[in-house]
Amino acid sequence: MVSISFPILAIQIANFLVLIFLLNILLYKPIRGILRQRKEKLQALEGNISSTTNQAEEKNKAYSEGLKNARIKGQTMKESLVKTATDEEQTIVAKINSKAKEDLDAVRTQIAKDTDTVRAELGKQVEVFASAITNKILGRAA
């Protein structure tokens, strides 16, 4: 059997306690400090991630809202331009129709005048033509 004496046991216990004390100072405290810094850094990064995510969502909402407003404004402008163009088209067509009607009336008036002039001239010459035709039909010489 092995017997351990009290002084050796006391030295072993003291040695163990000194070793734990030295390991705590040299090894465990620095490792715990590094782990604590790492934890703080991760928490800070998580906070940055959440704030950046919130900012991105807000910017995305603002962009979507701006795009929606721009589309509405564009549609309104388009409708306004189409209405203006339609009104201008109607004005131009009315002017063209009015001008065409005036030109048609002028041409009809001119044709009526020319017809009256030609009828008057032919009315004057009807007797001459009639006697010439009669003489040709009857075979008489004039």
C-alpha positions in Angstrom: 0.0 0.0 0.0 1.0 3.5 -0.7 1.0 5.9 2.0 1.1 9.7 1.5 2.5 11.8 4.2 0.9 15.1 5.2 3.8 17.4 4.1 3.8 15.9 0.6 0.1 16.2 0.4 0.3 19.8 1.6 3.0 20.6 -1.0 0.9 18.9 -3.7 -2.2 21.0 -2.7 -0.1 24.2 -2.6 1.5 23.3 -6.0 -2.0 22.7 -7.4 -3.3 26.0 -6.1 -0.3 27.9 -7.4 -0.6 26.2 -10.8 -4.3 27.2 -10.9 -3.5 30.8 -9.9 -0.7 31.1 -12.5 -2.9 29.5 -15.2 -5.7 31.9 -14.3 -3.4 34.9 -14.6 -1.4 33.8 -17.7 -4.0 31.8 -19.7 -7.6 32.0 -18.6 -7.9 35.8 -18.1 -6.5 36.7 -21.5 -8.7 34.1 -23.2 -11.8 35.3 -21.3 -10.8 38.9 -22.3 -10.5 38.0 -25.9 -13.9 36.1 -25.8 -15.5 39.1 -24.1 -14.1 41.5 -26.8 -15.3 39.1 -29.5 -18.8 39.0 -28.0 -18.9 42.8 -27.8 -17.7 43.1 -31.4 -20.3 40.6 -32.6 -23.0 42.5 -30.7 -21.9 45.8 -32.3 -21.8 44.1 -35.8 -25.3 42.7 -35.2 -26.5 46.2 -34.2 -24.9 47.6 -37.4 -26.5 44.9 -39.5 -30.0 45.6 -38.1 -29.7 49.3 -38.5 -28.3 48.9 -42.1 -31.1 46.5 -42.9 -33.7 49.0 -41.5 -32.1 51.8 -43.6 -32.1 49.7 -46.7 -35.8 48.9 -46.1 -36.6 52.6 -45.6 -34.7 53.5 -48.8 -36.5 50.7 -50.7 -39.8 52.0 -49.5 -38.9 55.6 -50.4 -37.7 54.4 -53.9 -40.9 52.5 -54.4 -43.0 55.4 -53.3 -41.0 57.8 -55.6 -41.4 55.4 -58.5 -45.1 55.2 -57.9 -45.4 59.0 -57.7 -43.3 59.4 -60.9 -45.5 56.9 -62.8 -48.7 58.7 -61.6 -47.2 62.1 -62.6 -46.1 60.7 -66.0 -49.5 59.2 -66.7 -51.1 62.6 -65.8 -48.7 64.4 -68.1 -49.4 61.9 -70.9 -53.1 62.3 -70.5 -52.7 66.1 -70.6 -50.5 66.0 -73.7 -53.0 63.6 -75.4 -55.9 66.0 -74.6 -53.9 69.0 -75.8 -53.0 67.1 -79.0 -56.6 66.0 -79.6 -57.8 69.6 -79.1 -55.2 70.9 -81.5 -56.0 68.2 -84.0 -59.7 69.1 -83.9 -58.8 72.8 -84.3 -56.6 72.0 -87.3 -59.2 69.7 -88.9 -61.9 72.4 -88.4 -59.7 75.0 -90.1 -59.0 72.6 -93.0 -62.7 71.7 -93.3 -63.6 75.4 -93.3 -60.9 76.2 -95.9 -62.0 73.3 -98.0 -65.6 74.4 -97.8 -64.6 78.0 -98.8 -62.5 76.6 -101.7 -65.4 74.4 -102.8 -67.9 77.3 -102.6 -65.4 79.4 -104.6 -65.0 76.7 -107.2 -68.8 76.2 -107.4 -69.3 79.9 -107.8 -66.7 80.1 -110.5 -68.2 77.1 -112.3 -71.6 78.7 -112.1 -70.2 82.0 -113.5 -68.4 80.2 -116.3 -71.5 78.2 -117.1 -73.6 81.3 -117.2 -71.0 83.0 -119.5 -70.8 80.0 -121.8 -74.6 79.8 -121.9 -74.9 83.5 -122.8 -72.3 83.1 -125.5 -73.9 80.0 -126.9 -77.3 81.6 -126.6 -76.1 84.4 -128.9 -74.8 81.8 -131.3 -77.7 79.4 -131.2 -79.5 80.9 -134.1 -76.3 80.8 -136.2 -75.7 77.2 -135.4 -79.4 76.3 -135.8 -79.6 77.8 -139.3 -76.3 76.2 -140.3 -77.5 72.8 -139.1 -80.8 73.3 -140.7 -79.2 74.2 -144.0 -76.9 71.2 -143.8 -79.8 68.9 -143.0 -82.1 70.3 -145.7 -79.2 70.6 -148.1 -79.5 74.2 -148.8 -76.7 76.5 -149.3 -76.5 79.5 -147.2 
